[in-house]
Amino acid sequence: MEETLAKRLDRITERIAGAAQKGGRQLADVQLVAVTKMVTVDLLGEAITCGLKAFGENRVQDWLAKYEAWGDRVEWHLIGHLQQNKARYLTGRISLIHSLDSQKLAQQLDGLSAVQGRPWQVLVQVNVSGEATKYGLSPEELPDFLDATRSLKGLDICGLMTIAPYVKDPEEVRPVFRGLRLLRSEVSRSRPWLNLRHLSMGMSNDFEIAVEEGATLVRIGSALFGY
Ligand SMILES: *Cc1c(COP(=O)(O)O)cnc(C)c1O
């Protein structure tokens, strides 16, 4: 018999709870963001029926059709690199941008916040692993970036995001997740004005390790939708 979305969701939730417990945390501290980039509008509807509330997309063009169908009935998260000519489509429609990765984009979003009537909730993407193919600031660039964006009232920088390399044994990428958590402590220590309450880290292959290391948002696609 084919496994249902509801079943997969139950199992993932149990695994998040187990990992949270192992890390001395609560299930309620971790929000599941269902990544729907490979999922049709209809399957997304089924996910809503299952009780999922937050959905992550990484391409603005693909997301727009889903937004048209489901609108503000759910919470939308942008998790992929945002091209500057696409930012205006997000205005007033996105709960959290996980992928702020440049000063230019920060300035552009800041400008659009007036149109939106509220600041953007954003996470800064950090390329902890240093893979050349990944977007994100290097850990060394983060402190100056935070200082330079401090004056932008249109941005509420509420955490950090990272993507670990794909590996067979996720235990191998624990240092990446731990690295993001330590980086947060380090930059926050000398900057009391920061409130980096979120760590967005962990995907289908490695979310349990990420939760053990302090993830507050996990971004899960394939394990949930079964592709
Ligand atoms: C696709 C994607 C995910 C989900 O990946 P899965 O391995 O399918 O869970 C998470 N984060 C980002 C940024 C993605 O692009």
The ligand as an ORCA input file, in Angstrom:
! r2SCAN-3c Opt
* xyz 0 1
  C      14.838     21.830     -1.551
  C      15.271     22.507     -0.331
  C      15.022     21.955      0.931
  C      14.358     20.613      1.132
  O      15.187     19.571      0.733
  P      14.788     18.051      0.982
  O      16.089     17.351      0.970
  O      13.884     17.654     -0.127
  O      14.121     17.966      2.307
  C      15.434     22.666      2.047
  N      16.055     23.858      1.943
  C      16.317     24.425      0.749
  C      16.996     25.740      0.711
  C      15.936     23.765     -0.420
  O      16.199     24.341     -1.602
*
